Amino acid sequence: MTEPTNETGLAAPDSSAGPSNFIREIIRDDLRTNKFDGRVQTRFPPEPNGYLHIGHAKSININFGLASEFGGQCNLRFDDTNPSKEETEYVDSIIEDVRWLGGDFGDRIFYASDYFPQLYAWAVQLIRAGKAYVCDLTAQEVRQQRGTLTEPGTPSPYRGRSVEENLGLFERMKNGEFPDGSRTLRARIDMASPNLNLRDPVMYRILHAEHHRTGAQWCIYPMYDFAHGQSDSIERITHSICTLEFEDHRPLYDWYVEALGIYHPQQIEFDRLNLTYTLLSKRKLLALVQKGLVSGWDDPRMPTLSGLRRRGYTPEAIRAFCQRIGVSKTNGVIELGLLEHSLREDLNRRAARVMAVLRPLRVEIENYPEGQTDMLDAVNNPEDPTAGSRTVPFSRVLYIEQDDFREDPPKQYYRLSPGREVRLRYGYFITCTGVDKDPATGAVTGIRCTYDPATRGGNAPDGRKVKSTIHWVSAAHAIDAEVRLYDNLFTRENPGDESEGLDFTAYLNPASLEVLTGCKLEPGLADAPTGARYQFERLGYFCPDRDSSPARPVFNRTVALRDTWAKIEKKSK
C-alpha cells in the first residue's frame, strides 16, 4: 500500500514520521477481514451555519487523508437540517476552504436535505412499527421529563397513541397544520435507559422557515441525530469518523439503522482539537462577527480557515500541524505555538526574503555621492538553492528601523549608535557620525553616517568585524505601505472558560491588531501578488492582504520569527 504524495491533496494523517493513529489501524483490520468488501468510504459532514475553523482542519485531514491512503473516497456532505441558522454563504465558503486545504471530493457534494423525502419515509416506517410517536409536550416539558443520570425519565402522556393517530398527526405536521414547537415526532425507545440519548429522543420538529435549498417545501425538519446516521447509510459510508462528543450518541445512531434494517456504517470517535488562546465555537465566533468585534469571518485574527488563509497560512503548514498533533481518544489542549511552529517551518522553506522597514528612521550617508545608485545582490531564500537572487537599490538616503538606533545605548546593545560601526544587510559597513533632532521635542528625526566603499557585500578586506547587521531600504526607491501586525485575539489561554462569570468577550486582546502606515518596502513588492508569502528580514513573515493594490499596498504579518518550539524540538533530539 503506497503512501500518498502531498502535492495535490492531503497526506495520510499518520505517516512513518508522525504519531500513531488508532483509526488507521481499525481501517487496516477491516480491510484484512473484508468487512466492507474492501471499500473505504469516509465523509466530512459540516453544518453550514458558519465558516470552518482550524478545528475542522483536523477532521478534514483525517477523513480525506485516510480515504486517499487506502484508495477510497471522501464525500463532502452538508448536514443542513436547521434552516434557521444555515446560509448559502456558508456552503460556498466551506467548499472553498475544503478545496484550499487539499480535500479531494470531486463531484461528491451531498446534502442531508437531498434525503428529506427518504428520511420522512423512514420516520413513517418507524411509526408503523410502533417505534415512533407524535408528542405534544413543549421542548421545556420534554427536558423536565427526561430524568437524570441517576433517575429514569417520565414517559410522555402521548406515548401510547395508536399507530393510526400518529400517522395522521405526522402527516398533518408535514402539511403545515400546526404552529412551530407545538408537536414533535419522538422515537419510542427506553425512558429508563442509562444513556439519556435513548430516552425517546426527538426525531422531527415543526419549523416554518425557508431552507437555503428546499425553500418552503418542508415545515418539519429532522433532528441532526436522526438524519446523521441515515445519511451515512445512504452514502454507504464505511467509517463514520466523529469527534468524541458524539460517542454517547452512537447507540442512538445504531438503534435507528437497526430498527430500519438498513446498511450500517461504523462510527469511530477521536479527540477534537482545542488550542490555547483560541475559541473554536462557531456560535461564539458568529457572535464576534455580528457584534463587530472583528471585521468578518475572514478577519486574520479569527481561527477560521478563511481568516488563516488571509493572514498568510499555507495549507501545507496546517496539514503538517494536524499530522504532528496526531489522533487520540482523550481530549486535550494544544499550544498555539505548535501551530505557529509548523507555519514557520513551511514558510522558512518557501518564503522569499525581502527588506522592509516598518518604523522608519532616516539615514543620510554623507560621503556617498549625490544622485548615485548602486544595485546590490541579495539572496532570495538561503533555504532554497533554486530561489536565486535579486538586486536591491542603494543610495545616499536610506531608512532603517527606529529600534536599530540608540543615541545612548544600553549595555549589550550592538546596533547603530554614535561612533559605532554596523553592517547593512547585503550592503556596506556604516558608522554613525551625527544625530538630527526636532528642536521642539528633542526627538531623533534622522542620523548621519559615513560608509566604507571597500566593504561592499558586507565584508571588510582588512578582516575587521562588526557585531550587528541591520536591514534597510533606499529612500529614493522604497514604496510606502500599510502593515498590519496581528497578535492573539484573546489574552486568556482558555477564553471560553466562563467560570468566573465573565463573558468570553471580556478576554479580547485590545492589542490584537496594530496598523502601521508609512512603512517603507523594497520596490519589488509594489506588485506583490495575492497569495505570495515573504519573510521581511529580521521582522517575520508577511503576505499581501486582499485589500492590497499597487496604489495602496497592504501587508499582513502572518507570524513573527521567534520560535520557542523549534528550540524545544532541537533540545529533545
C-alpha positions, 0 to 999 in steps of 0.5 A: 500500500503506497503512501500518498504524495502531498502535492495535490491533496492531503497526506495520510494523517499518520505517516512513518514520521508522525504519531500513531493513529488508532483509526488507521489501524481499525481501517487496516483490520477491516480491510484484512477481514473484508468487512466492507468488501474492501471499500473505504468510504469516509465523509466530512459532514459540516453544518453550514451555519458558519465558516470552518475553523482550524478545528475542522482542519483536523477532521478534514485531514483525517477523513480525506487523508485516510480515504486517499491512503487506502484508495477510497473516497471522501464525500463532502456532505452538508448536514443542513437540517436547521434552516434557521441558522444555515446560509448559502454563504456558508456552503460556498465558503466551506467548499472553498476552504475544503478545496484550499486545504487539499480535500479531494471530493470531486463531484461528491457534494451531498446534502442531508436535505437531498434525503428529506423525502427518504428520511420522512419515509423512514420516520413513517416506517418507524411509526408503523412499527410502533417505534415512533410517536407524535408528542405534544409536550413543549421542548421545556416539558420534554427536558423536565421529563427526561430524568437524570443520570441517576433517575429514569425519565417520565414517559410522555402522556402521548406515548401510547397513541395508536399507530393510526393517530400518529400517522395522521398527526405526522402527516398533518405536521408535514402539511403545515397544520400546526404552529412551530414547537407545538408537536414533535415526532419522538422515537419510542425507545427506553425512558429508563435507559442509562444513556439519556440519548435513548430516552425517546429522543426527538426525531422531527420538529415543526419549523416554518422557515425557508431552507437555503435549498428546499425553500418552503417545501418542508415545515418539519425538519429532522433532528441532526441525530436522526438524519446523521446516521441515515445519511451515512447509510445512504452514502454507504459510508464505511467509517463514520469518523466523529469527534468524541462528543458524539460517542454517547450518541452512537447507540442512538445512531445504531438503534435507528439503522437497526430498527430500519434494517438498513446498511450500517456504517461504523462510527469511530470517535477521536479527540477534537482539537482545542488550542490555547488562546483560541475559541473554536465555537462557531456560535461564539465566533458568529457572535464576534462577527455580528457584534463587530468585534472583528471585521468578518469571518475572514478577519486574520485574527479569527481561527477560521480557515478563511481568516488563516488563509488571509493572514498568510497560512499555507495549507501545507503548514496546517496539514503538517500541524494536524499530522504532528498533533496526531489522533487520540481518544482523550481530549486535550489542549494544544499550544498555539505555538505548535501551530505557529511552529509548523507555519514557520517551518513551511514558510522558512522553506518557501518564503522569499526574503525581502527588506522592509522597514516598518518604523522608519528612521532616516539615514543620510550617508554623507560621503556617498555621492549625490544622485548615485545608485548602486544595485546590490545582490541579495539572496532570495531564500538561503533555504532554497538553492533554486530561489536565486537572487535579486538586486536591491537599490542603494543610495545616499538616503536610506531608512532603517528601523527606529529600534536599530538606533540608540543615541545612548545605548544600553549595555549589550546593545550592538546596533547603530549608535554614535561612533559605532560601526554596523553592517547593512544587510547585503550592503556596506559597513556604516558608522554613525557620525551625527544625530538630527533632532526636532528642536521642539521635542528633542526627538531623533528625526534622522542620523548621519553616517559615513560608509566604507566603499571597500566593504561592499557585500558586507565584508571588510578586506582588512578582516575587521568585524562588526557585531550587528547587521541591520536591514534597510531600504533606499529612500529614493526607491522604497514604496510606502505601505500599510502593515498590519501586525496581528497578535492573539485575539484573546489574552486568556489561554482558555477564553471560553472558560466562563467560570468566573462569570465573565463573558468570553468577550471580556478576554479580547486582546485590545492589542490584537491588531496594530496598523502601521502606515508609512512603512517603507518596502523594497520596490519589488513588492509594489506588485506583490501578488495575492497569495505570495508569502515573504519573510521581511528580514529580521521582522517575520513573515508577511503576505499581501492582504486582499485589500492590497493594490499597487496604489495602496499596498497592504501587508499582513504579518502572518507570524513573527520569527521567534520560535520557542518550539523549534528550540524545544524540538532541537533540545529533545533530539 
